[in-house]
Amino acid sequence: MVCLVINGEGLPQGEGLSERLLKVRGMTSISYSVNREKTNVIMGKEIVNLYGPDILQIILEM
C-alpha cells in the first residue's frame, strides 16, 4: 500500500505513477492524501484512491 501526501490540486501523471508502482511486488493499493494545512498533521482530510481497495485489511494467522 502506498499513500502519497500532496499539497496541490491533484497528482499530475498519477496514472503513469500508478503503472510504475504496480510493478512493485506485493502492491495492493495506491492513493494520495491532500493536505494544504500548515500543521504537524501529516494526512489531509481528502484521500483519493488511484488503484485497489480503499481500506487496509490485516489478517492474522495463528
PDB file of N, CA, C, O and CB in Angstrom:
ATOM      1  N   MET A   1       0.855  -1.174   0.000  1.00  0.00           N
ATOM      2  CA  MET A   1       0.000   0.000   0.000  1.00  0.00           C
ATOM      3  C   MET A   1       0.899   1.234   0.000  1.00  0.00           C
ATOM      4  O   MET A   1       1.844   1.337   0.782  1.00  0.00           O
ATOM      5  CB  MET A   1      -0.972   0.000   1.230  1.00  0.00           C
ATOM      6  N   VAL A   2       0.577   2.174  -0.903  1.00  0.00           N
ATOM      7  CA  VAL A   2       1.296   3.437  -0.975  1.00  0.00           C
ATOM      8  C   VAL A   2       0.290   4.557  -0.851  1.00  0.00           C
ATOM      9  O   VAL A   2      -0.745   4.539  -1.517  1.00  0.00           O
ATOM     10  CB  VAL A   2       2.110   3.559  -2.291  1.00  0.00           C
ATOM     11  N   CYS A   3       0.580   5.537  -0.002  1.00  0.00           N
ATOM     12  CA  CYS A   3      -0.242   6.737   0.095  1.00  0.00           C
ATOM     13  C   CYS A   3       0.694   7.945   0.078  1.00  0.00           C
ATOM     14  O   CYS A   3       1.472   8.155   1.008  1.00  0.00           O
ATOM     15  CB  CYS A   3      -1.134   6.722   1.391  1.00  0.00           C
ATOM     16  N   LEU A   4       0.606   8.724  -0.982  1.00  0.00           N
ATOM     17  CA  LEU A   4       1.402   9.938  -1.103  1.00  0.00           C
ATOM     18  C   LEU A   4       0.642  11.082  -0.456  1.00  0.00           C
ATOM     19  O   LEU A   4      -0.588  11.114  -0.510  1.00  0.00           O
ATOM     20  CB  LEU A   4       1.728  10.255  -2.590  1.00  0.00           C
ATOM     21  N   VAL A   5       1.348  12.016   0.151  1.00  0.00           N
ATOM     22  CA  VAL A   5       0.719  13.199   0.719  1.00  0.00           C
ATOM     23  C   VAL A   5       1.158  14.385  -0.131  1.00  0.00           C
ATOM     24  O   VAL A   5       2.352  14.639  -0.291  1.00  0.00           O
ATOM     25  CB  VAL A   5       1.103  13.396   2.240  1.00  0.00           C
ATOM     26  N   ILE A   6       0.181  15.109  -0.675  1.00  0.00           N
ATOM     27  CA  ILE A   6       0.481  16.242  -1.536  1.00  0.00           C
ATOM     28  C   ILE A   6      -0.205  17.496  -1.005  1.00  0.00           C
ATOM     29  O   ILE A   6      -1.130  17.411  -0.197  1.00  0.00           O
ATOM     30  CB  ILE A   6       0.043  15.957  -2.983  1.00  0.00           C
ATOM     31  N   ASN A   7       0.252  18.657  -1.463  1.00  0.00           N
ATOM     32  CA  ASN A   7      -0.399  19.902  -1.038  1.00  0.00           C
ATOM     33  C   ASN A   7      -0.984  20.655  -2.222  1.00  0.00           C
ATOM     34  O   ASN A   7      -1.272  21.847  -2.109  1.00  0.00           O
ATOM     35  CB  ASN A   7       0.592  20.796  -0.296  1.00  0.00           C
ATOM     36  N   GLY A   8      -1.167  19.981  -3.361  1.00  0.00           N
ATOM     37  CA  GLY A   8      -1.678  20.624  -4.570  1.00  0.00           C
ATOM     38  C   GLY A   8      -3.096  20.219  -4.888  1.00  0.00           C
ATOM     39  O   GLY A   8      -3.787  19.594  -4.083  1.00  0.00           O
ATOM     40  N   GLU A   9      -3.516  20.594  -6.093  1.00  0.00           N
ATOM     41  CA  GLU A   9      -4.866  20.324  -6.565  1.00  0.00           C
ATOM     42  C   GLU A   9      -5.081  18.868  -6.953  1.00  0.00           C
ATOM     43  O   GLU A   9      -6.191  18.352  -6.820  1.00  0.00           O
ATOM     44  CB  GLU A   9      -5.177  21.203  -7.735  1.00  0.00           C
ATOM     45  N   GLY A  10      -4.059  18.212  -7.421  1.00  0.00           N
ATOM     46  CA  GLY A  10      -4.169  16.834  -7.873  1.00  0.00           C
ATOM     47  C   GLY A  10      -2.778  16.261  -8.113  1.00  0.00           C
ATOM     48  O   GLY A  10      -1.770  16.926  -7.875  1.00  0.00           O
ATOM     49  N   LEU A  11      -2.738  15.055  -8.575  1.00  0.00           N
ATOM     50  CA  LEU A  11      -1.463  14.385  -8.809  1.00  0.00           C
ATOM     51  C   LEU A  11      -1.219  14.304 -10.312  1.00  0.00           C
ATOM     52  O   LEU A  11      -1.808  13.460 -10.987  1.00  0.00           O
ATOM     53  CB  LEU A  11      -1.446  12.963  -8.164  1.00  0.00           C
ATOM     54  N   PRO A  12      -0.354  15.175 -10.847  1.00  0.00           N
ATOM     55  CA  PRO A  12      -0.068  15.126 -12.281  1.00  0.00           C
ATOM     56  C   PRO A  12       0.509  13.760 -12.660  1.00  0.00           C
ATOM     57  O   PRO A  12       1.370  13.227 -11.960  1.00  0.00           O
ATOM     58  CB  PRO A  12       0.912  16.255 -12.679  1.00  0.00           C
ATOM     59  N   GLN A  13       0.039  13.216 -13.743  1.00  0.00           N
ATOM     60  CA  GLN A  13       0.500  11.932 -14.255  1.00  0.00           C
ATOM     61  C   GLN A  13       0.350  10.812 -13.223  1.00  0.00           C
ATOM     62  O   GLN A  13       1.190   9.917 -13.133  1.00  0.00           O
ATOM     63  CB  GLN A  13       1.950  12.042 -14.691  1.00  0.00           C
ATOM     64  N   GLY A  14      -0.721  10.877 -12.457  1.00  0.00           N
ATOM     65  CA  GLY A  14      -0.987   9.856 -11.444  1.00  0.00           C
ATOM     66  C   GLY A  14      -1.157   8.472 -12.040  1.00  0.00           C
ATOM     67  O   GLY A  14      -0.800   7.473 -11.415  1.00  0.00           O
ATOM     68  N   GLU A  15      -1.698   8.411 -13.239  1.00  0.00           N
ATOM     69  CA  GLU A  15      -1.892   7.117 -13.890  1.00  0.00           C
ATOM     70  C   GLU A  15      -0.545   6.472 -14.235  1.00  0.00           C
ATOM     71  O   GLU A  15      -0.357   5.272 -14.036  1.00  0.00           O
ATOM     72  CB  GLU A  15      -2.746   7.280 -15.162  1.00  0.00           C
ATOM     73  N   GLY A  16       0.386   7.272 -14.750  1.00  0.00           N
ATOM     74  CA  GLY A  16       1.720   6.759 -15.071  1.00  0.00           C
ATOM     75  C   GLY A  16       2.461   6.311 -13.822  1.00  0.00           C
ATOM     76  O   GLY A  16       3.151   5.291 -13.835  1.00  0.00           O
ATOM     77  N   LEU A  17       2.320   7.074 -12.744  1.00  0.00           N
ATOM     78  CA  LEU A  17       2.948   6.699 -11.476  1.00  0.00           C
ATOM     79  C   LEU A  17       2.364   5.390 -10.968  1.00  0.00           C
ATOM     80  O   LEU A  17       3.092   4.519 -10.491  1.00  0.00           O
ATOM     81  CB  LEU A  17       2.766   7.812 -10.423  1.00  0.00           C
ATOM     82  N   SER A  18       1.051   5.256 -11.071  1.00  0.00           N
ATOM     83  CA  SER A  18       0.396   4.024 -10.627  1.00  0.00           C
ATOM     84  C   SER A  18       0.908   2.824 -11.413  1.00  0.00           C
ATOM     85  O   SER A  18       1.167   1.768 -10.836  1.00  0.00           O
ATOM     86  CB  SER A  18      -1.127   4.142 -10.775  1.00  0.00           C
ATOM     87  N   GLU A  19       1.055   2.979 -12.724  1.00  0.00           N
ATOM     88  CA  GLU A  19       1.563   1.875 -13.545  1.00  0.00           C
ATOM     89  C   GLU A  19       2.946   1.432 -13.088  1.00  0.00           C
ATOM     90  O   GLU A  19       3.232   0.235 -13.047  1.00  0.00           O
ATOM     91  CB  GLU A  19       1.608   2.283 -15.017  1.00  0.00           C
ATOM     92  N   ARG A  20       3.800   2.383 -12.748  1.00  0.00           N
ATOM     93  CA  ARG A  20       5.147   2.037 -12.277  1.00  0.00           C
ATOM     94  C   ARG A  20       5.112   1.384 -10.899  1.00  0.00           C
ATOM     95  O   ARG A  20       5.826   0.414 -10.644  1.00  0.00           O
ATOM     96  CB  ARG A  20       6.031   3.285 -12.235  1.00  0.00           C
ATOM     97  N   LEU A  21       4.276   1.922 -10.012  1.00  0.00           N
ATOM     98  CA  LEU A  21       4.187   1.354  -8.664  1.00  0.00           C
ATOM     99  C   LEU A  21       3.599  -0.053  -8.680  1.00  0.00           C
ATOM    100  O   LEU A  21       3.931  -0.871  -7.823  1.00  0.00           O
ATOM    101  CB  LEU A  21       3.344   2.256  -7.767  1.00  0.00           C
ATOM    102  N   LEU A  22       2.736  -0.339  -9.638  1.00  0.00           N
ATOM    103  CA  LEU A  22       2.128  -1.670  -9.720  1.00  0.00           C
ATOM    104  C   LEU A  22       3.153  -2.756 -10.050  1.00  0.00           C
ATOM    105  O   LEU A  22       2.872  -3.942  -9.878  1.00  0.00           O
ATOM    106  CB  LEU A  22       1.023  -1.673 -10.768  1.00  0.00           C
ATOM    107  N   LYS A  23       4.318  -2.367 -10.516  1.00  0.00           N
ATOM    108  CA  LYS A  23       5.377  -3.329 -10.802  1.00  0.00           C
ATOM    109  C   LYS A  23       6.088  -3.794  -9.536  1.00  0.00           C
ATOM    110  O   LYS A  23       6.832  -4.774  -9.557  1.00  0.00           O
ATOM    111  CB  LYS A  23       6.382  -2.724 -11.761  1.00  0.00           C
ATOM    112  N   VAL A  24       5.852  -3.083  -8.429  1.00  0.00           N
ATOM    113  CA  VAL A  24       6.440  -3.471  -7.142  1.00  0.00           C
ATOM    114  C   VAL A  24       5.701  -4.692  -6.614  1.00  0.00           C
ATOM    115  O   VAL A  24       4.476  -4.684  -6.489  1.00  0.00           O
ATOM    116  CB  VAL A  24       6.378  -2.297  -6.111  1.00  0.00           C
ATOM    117  N   ARG A  25       6.442  -5.720  -6.312  1.00  0.00           N
ATOM    118  CA  ARG A  25       5.855  -6.972  -5.814  1.00  0.00           C
ATOM    119  C   ARG A  25       5.071  -6.727  -4.527  1.00  0.00           C
ATOM    120  O   ARG A  25       5.578  -6.112  -3.589  1.00  0.00           O
ATOM    121  CB  ARG A  25       6.954  -8.028  -5.570  1.00  0.00           C
ATOM    122  N   GLY A  26       3.842  -7.208  -4.492  1.00  0.00           N
ATOM    123  CA  GLY A  26       3.016  -7.090  -3.295  1.00  0.00           C
ATOM    124  C   GLY A  26       2.174  -5.825  -3.220  1.00  0.00           C
ATOM    125  O   GLY A  26       1.450  -5.622  -2.246  1.00  0.00           O
ATOM    126  N   MET A  27       2.260  -4.962  -4.246  1.00  0.00           N
ATOM    127  CA  MET A  27       1.482  -3.719  -4.227  1.00  0.00           C
ATOM    128  C   MET A  27      -0.013  -4.039  -4.241  1.00  0.00           C
ATOM    129  O   MET A  27      -0.485  -4.788  -5.096  1.00  0.00           O
ATOM    130  CB  MET A  27       1.854  -2.818  -5.436  1.00  0.00           C
ATOM    131  N   THR A  28      -0.743  -3.473  -3.301  1.00  0.00           N
ATOM    132  CA  THR A  28      -2.174  -3.757  -3.211  1.00  0.00           C
ATOM    133  C   THR A  28      -3.045  -2.533  -3.469  1.00  0.00           C
ATOM    134  O   THR A  28      -4.151  -2.666  -3.992  1.00  0.00           O
ATOM    135  CB  THR A  28      -2.494  -4.319  -1.856  1.00  0.00           C
ATOM    136  N   SER A  29      -2.563  -1.341  -3.110  1.00  0.00           N
ATOM    137  CA  SER A  29      -3.369  -0.145  -3.345  1.00  0.00           C
ATOM    138  C   SER A  29      -2.477   1.092  -3.411  1.00  0.00           C
ATOM    139  O   SER A  29      -1.396   1.141  -2.824  1.00  0.00           O
ATOM    140  CB  SER A  29      -4.433   0.019  -2.240  1.00  0.00           C
ATOM    141  N   ILE A  30      -2.969   2.090  -4.149  1.00  0.00           N
ATOM    142  CA  ILE A  30      -2.243   3.345  -4.327  1.00  0.00           C
ATOM    143  C   ILE A  30      -3.239   4.480  -4.142  1.00  0.00           C
ATOM    144  O   ILE A  30      -4.311   4.477  -4.747  1.00  0.00           O
ATOM    145  CB  ILE A  30      -1.546   3.419  -5.737  1.00  0.00           C
ATOM    146  N   SER A  31      -2.887   5.444  -3.312  1.00  0.00           N
ATOM    147  CA  SER A  31      -3.765   6.588  -3.078  1.00  0.00           C
ATOM    148  C   SER A  31      -2.929   7.817  -2.764  1.00  0.00           C
ATOM    149  O   SER A  31      -1.719   7.732  -2.556  1.00  0.00           O
ATOM    150  CB  SER A  31      -4.757   6.298  -1.930  1.00  0.00           C
ATOM    151  N   TYR A  32      -3.606   8.972  -2.734  1.00  0.00           N
ATOM    152  CA  TYR A  32      -2.923  10.169  -2.257  1.00  0.00           C
ATOM    153  C   TYR A  32      -3.848  10.964  -1.347  1.00  0.00           C
ATOM    154  O   TYR A  32      -5.070  10.954  -1.491  1.00  0.00           O
ATOM    155  CB  TYR A  32      -2.450  11.039  -3.439  1.00  0.00           C
ATOM    156  N   SER A  33      -3.220  11.647  -0.413  1.00  0.00           N
ATOM    157  CA  SER A  33      -3.935  12.458   0.561  1.00  0.00           C
ATOM    158  C   SER A  33      -3.584  13.921   0.302  1.00  0.00           C
ATOM    159  O   SER A  33      -2.413  14.263   0.142  1.00  0.00           O
ATOM    160  CB  SER A  33      -3.579  12.037   2.029  1.00  0.00           C
ATOM    161  N   VAL A  34      -4.600  14.781   0.262  1.00  0.00           N
ATOM    162  CA  VAL A  34      -4.384  16.205   0.020  1.00  0.00           C
ATOM    163  C   VAL A  34      -4.368  16.927   1.363  1.00  0.00           C
ATOM    164  O   VAL A  34      -5.355  16.911   2.098  1.00  0.00           O
ATOM    165  CB  VAL A  34      -5.487  16.796  -0.920  1.00  0.00           C
ATOM    166  N   ASN A  35      -3.239  17.557   1.675  1.00  0.00           N
ATOM    167  CA  ASN A  35      -3.113  18.297   2.934  1.00  0.00           C
ATOM    168  C   ASN A  35      -2.456  19.638   2.638  1.00  0.00           C
ATOM    169  O   ASN A  35      -1.260  19.702   2.352  1.00  0.00           O
ATOM    170  CB  ASN A  35      -2.285  17.487   3.994  1.00  0.00           C
ATOM    171  N   ARG A  36      -3.234  20.694   2.707  1.00  0.00           N
ATOM    172  CA  ARG A  36      -2.724  22.043   2.458  1.00  0.00           C
ATOM    173  C   ARG A  36      -2.536  22.841   3.753  1.00  0.00           C
ATOM    174  O   ARG A  36      -2.179  24.019   3.714  1.00  0.00           O
ATOM    175  CB  ARG A  36      -3.669  22.789   1.528  1.00  0.00           C
ATOM    176  N   GLU A  37      -2.774  22.203   4.879  1.00  0.00           N
ATOM    177  CA  GLU A  37      -2.663  22.875   6.176  1.00  0.00           C
ATOM    178  C   GLU A  37      -1.197  23.006   6.608  1.00  0.00           C
ATOM    179  O   GLU A  37      -0.366  22.172   6.248  1.00  0.00           O
ATOM    180  CB  GLU A  37      -3.463  22.106   7.246  1.00  0.00           C
ATOM    181  N   LYS A  38      -0.890  24.031   7.361  1.00  0.00           N
ATOM    182  CA  LYS A  38       0.462  24.222   7.888  1.00  0.00           C
ATOM    183  C   LYS A  38       0.465  23.811   9.362  1.00  0.00           C
ATOM    184  O   LYS A  38       0.562  24.646  10.261  1.00  0.00           O
ATOM    185  CB  LYS A  38       0.939  25.713   7.715  1.00  0.00           C
ATOM    186  N   THR A  39       0.357  22.504   9.576  1.00  0.00           N
ATOM    187  CA  THR A  39       0.340  21.945  10.923  1.00  0.00           C
ATOM    188  C   THR A  39       1.304  20.766  10.975  1.00  0.00           C
ATOM    189  O   THR A  39       1.990  20.477   9.995  1.00  0.00           O
ATOM    190  CB  THR A  39      -1.100  21.508  11.335  1.00  0.00           C
ATOM    191  N   ASN A  40       1.354  20.096  12.099  1.00  0.00           N
ATOM    192  CA  ASN A  40       2.195  18.904  12.216  1.00  0.00           C
ATOM    193  C   ASN A  40       1.431  17.625  11.870  1.00  0.00           C
ATOM    194  O   ASN A  40       1.949  16.525  12.063  1.00  0.00           O
ATOM    195  CB  ASN A  40       2.758  18.801  13.626  1.00  0.00           C
ATOM    196  N   VAL A  41       0.208  17.760  11.362  1.00  0.00           N
ATOM    197  CA  VAL A  41      -0.602  16.618  10.947  1.00  0.00           C
ATOM    198  C   VAL A  41      -0.194  16.228   9.535  1.00  0.00           C
ATOM    199  O   VAL A  41      -0.130  17.082   8.650  1.00  0.00           O
ATOM    200  CB  VAL A  41      -2.129  16.945  11.019  1.00  0.00           C
ATOM    201  N   ILE A  42       0.081  14.952   9.316  1.00  0.00           N
ATOM    202  CA  ILE A  42       0.559  14.507   8.010  1.00  0.00           C
ATOM    203  C   ILE A  42      -0.583  14.323   7.019  1.00  0.00           C
ATOM    204  O   ILE A  42      -0.580  14.944   5.956  1.00  0.00           O
ATOM    205  CB  ILE A  42       1.332  13.208   8.150  1.00  0.00           C
ATOM    206  N   MET A  43      -1.548  13.492   7.344  1.00  0.00           N
ATOM    207  CA  MET A  43      -2.628  13.174   6.410  1.00  0.00           C
ATOM    208  C   MET A  43      -3.648  14.301   6.346  1.00  0.00           C
ATOM    209  O   MET A  43      -3.951  14.946   7.349  1.00  0.00           O
ATOM    210  CB  MET A  43      -3.316  11.869   6.813  1.00  0.00           C
ATOM    211  N   GLY A  44      -4.174  14.526   5.132  1.00  0.00           N
ATOM    212  CA  GLY A  44      -5.220  15.521   4.937  1.00  0.00           C
ATOM    213  C   GLY A  44      -6.598  14.897   5.063  1.00  0.00           C
ATOM    214  O   GLY A  44      -6.726  13.693   5.287  1.00  0.00           O
ATOM    215  N   LYS A  45      -7.614  15.707   4.920  1.00  0.00           N
ATOM    216  CA  LYS A  45      -8.991  15.218   5.046  1.00  0.00           C
ATOM    217  C   LYS A  45      -9.489  14.557   3.770  1.00  0.00           C
ATOM    218  O   LYS A  45     -10.440  13.776   3.808  1.00  0.00           O
ATOM    219  CB  LYS A  45      -9.916  16.358   5.420  1.00  0.00           C
ATOM    220  N   GLU A  46      -8.857  14.860   2.641  1.00  0.00           N
ATOM    221  CA  GLU A  46      -9.274  14.295   1.353  1.00  0.00           C
ATOM    222  C   GLU A  46      -8.285  13.202   0.926  1.00  0.00           C
ATOM    223  O   GLU A  46      -7.085  13.455   0.820  1.00  0.00           O
ATOM    224  CB  GLU A  46      -9.366  15.411   0.260  1.00  0.00           C
ATOM    225  N   ILE A  47      -8.785  12.007   0.685  1.00  0.00           N
ATOM    226  CA  ILE A  47      -7.955  10.899   0.207  1.00  0.00           C
ATOM    227  C   ILE A  47      -8.544  10.405  -1.112  1.00  0.00           C
ATOM    228  O   ILE A  47      -9.735  10.106  -1.201  1.00  0.00           O
ATOM    229  CB  ILE A  47      -7.880   9.735   1.268  1.00  0.00           C
ATOM    230  N   VAL A  48      -7.693  10.325  -2.131  1.00  0.00           N
ATOM    231  CA  VAL A  48      -8.116   9.899  -3.464  1.00  0.00           C
ATOM    232  C   VAL A  48      -7.485   8.551  -3.764  1.00  0.00           C
ATOM    233  O   VAL A  48      -6.266   8.397  -3.700  1.00  0.00           O
ATOM    234  CB  VAL A  48      -7.726  10.950  -4.548  1.00  0.00           C
ATOM    235  N   ASN A  49      -8.318   7.582  -4.088  1.00  0.00           N
ATOM    236  CA  ASN A  49      -7.848   6.235  -4.387  1.00  0.00           C
ATOM    237  C   ASN A  49      -7.537   6.128  -5.881  1.00  0.00           C
ATOM    238  O   ASN A  49      -8.389   6.427  -6.718  1.00  0.00           O
ATOM    239  CB  ASN A  49      -8.904   5.174  -3.965  1.00  0.00           C
ATOM    240  N   LEU A  50      -6.319   5.703  -6.213  1.00  0.00           N
ATOM    241  CA  LEU A  50      -5.916   5.547  -7.609  1.00  0.00           C
ATOM    242  C   LEU A  50      -6.001   4.102  -8.077  1.00  0.00           C
ATOM    243  O   LEU A  50      -6.253   3.840  -9.253  1.00  0.00           O
ATOM    244  CB  LEU A  50      -4.510   6.061  -7.801  1.00  0.00           C
ATOM    245  N   TYR A  51      -5.790   3.159  -7.152  1.00  0.00           N
ATOM    246  CA  TYR A  51      -5.793   1.746  -7.522  1.00  0.00           C
ATOM    247  C   TYR A  51      -6.074   0.900  -6.295  1.00  0.00           C
ATOM    248  O   TYR A  51      -5.623   1.223  -5.196  1.00  0.00           O
ATOM    249  CB  TYR A  51      -4.450   1.337  -8.166  1.00  0.00           C
ATOM    250  N   GLY A  52      -6.815  -0.176  -6.477  1.00  0.00           N
ATOM    251  CA  GLY A  52      -7.040  -1.168  -5.425  1.00  0.00           C
ATOM    252  C   GLY A  52      -8.073  -0.740  -4.404  1.00  0.00           C
ATOM    253  O   GLY A  52      -8.727   0.292  -4.555  1.00  0.00           O
ATOM    254  N   PRO A  53      -8.212  -1.550  -3.358  1.00  0.00           N
ATOM    255  CA  PRO A  53      -9.204  -1.249  -2.323  1.00  0.00           C
ATOM    256  C   PRO A  53      -8.813   0.000  -1.542  1.00  0.00           C
ATOM    257  O   PRO A  53      -7.631   0.319  -1.412  1.00  0.00           O
ATOM    258  CB  PRO A  53      -9.363  -2.440  -1.366  1.00  0.00           C
ATOM    259  N   ASP A  54      -9.808   0.696  -1.029  1.00  0.00           N
ATOM    260  CA  ASP A  54      -9.533   1.911  -0.265  1.00  0.00           C
ATOM    261  C   ASP A  54      -9.485   1.665   1.242  1.00  0.00           C
ATOM    262  O   ASP A  54      -9.596   2.594   2.042  1.00  0.00           O
ATOM    263  CB  ASP A  54     -10.580   2.954  -0.572  1.00  0.00           C
ATOM    264  N   ILE A  55      -9.318   0.403   1.609  1.00  0.00           N
ATOM    265  CA  ILE A  55      -9.163   0.051   3.021  1.00  0.00           C
ATOM    266  C   ILE A  55      -7.961  -0.877   3.174  1.00  0.00           C
ATOM    267  O   ILE A  55      -7.552  -1.534   2.216  1.00  0.00           O
ATOM    268  CB  ILE A  55     -10.457  -0.624   3.577  1.00  0.00           C
ATOM    269  N   LEU A  56      -7.409  -0.927   4.352  1.00  0.00           N
ATOM    270  CA  LEU A  56      -6.322  -1.843   4.662  1.00  0.00           C
ATOM    271  C   LEU A  56      -6.869  -2.923   5.569  1.00  0.00           C
ATOM    272  O   LEU A  56      -7.389  -2.638   6.647  1.00  0.00           O
ATOM    273  CB  LEU A  56      -5.120  -1.106   5.324  1.00  0.00           C
ATOM    274  N   GLN A  57      -6.751  -4.157   5.132  1.00  0.00           N
ATOM    275  CA  GLN A  57      -7.254  -5.288   5.897  1.00  0.00           C
ATOM    276  C   GLN A  57      -6.072  -6.105   6.377  1.00  0.00           C
ATOM    277  O   GLN A  57      -5.226  -6.516   5.584  1.00  0.00           O
ATOM    278  CB  GLN A  57      -8.227  -6.157   5.054  1.00  0.00           C
ATOM    279  N   ILE A  58      -6.018  -6.335   7.670  1.00  0.00           N
ATOM    280  CA  ILE A  58      -4.928  -7.112   8.264  1.00  0.00           C
ATOM    281  C   ILE A  58      -5.474  -8.465   8.681  1.00  0.00           C
ATOM    282  O   ILE A  58      -6.453  -8.553   9.422  1.00  0.00           O
ATOM    283  CB  ILE A  58      -4.294  -6.367   9.483  1.00  0.00           C
ATOM    284  N   ILE A  59      -4.838  -9.506   8.202  1.00  0.00           N
ATOM    285  CA  ILE A  59      -5.256 -10.871   8.531  1.00  0.00           C
ATOM    286  C   ILE A  59      -4.154 -11.490   9.390  1.00  0.00           C
ATOM    287  O   ILE A  59      -3.004 -11.605   8.967  1.00  0.00           O
ATOM    288  CB  ILE A  59      -5.524 -11.731   7.227  1.00  0.00           C
ATOM    289  N   LEU A  60      -4.528 -11.878  10.587  1.00  0.00           N
ATOM    290  CA  LEU A  60      -3.577 -12.513  11.488  1.00  0.00           C
ATOM    291  C   LEU A  60      -3.785 -14.009  11.466  1.00  0.00           C
ATOM    292  O   LEU A  60      -4.904 -14.492  11.637  1.00  0.00           O
ATOM    293  CB  LEU A  60      -3.719 -11.968  12.917  1.00  0.00           C
ATOM    294  N   GLU A  61      -2.721 -14.732  11.258  1.00  0.00           N
ATOM    295  CA  GLU A  61      -2.809 -16.197  11.282  1.00  0.00           C
ATOM    296  C   GLU A  61      -2.185 -16.690  12.579  1.00  0.00           C
ATOM    297  O   GLU A  61      -1.111 -16.244  12.982  1.00  0.00           O
ATOM    298  CB  GLU A  61      -2.094 -16.837  10.036  1.00  0.00           C
ATOM    299  N   MET A  62      -2.873 -17.609  13.217  1.00  0.00           N
ATOM    300  CA  MET A  62      -2.378 -18.161  14.475  1.00  0.00           C
ATOM    301  C   MET A  62      -1.889 -19.559  14.273  1.00  0.00           C
ATOM    302  O   MET A  62      -1.431 -20.195  15.222  1.00  0.00           O
ATOM    303  CB  MET A  62      -3.449 -18.136  15.544  1.00  0.00           C
TER     304      MET A  62
END
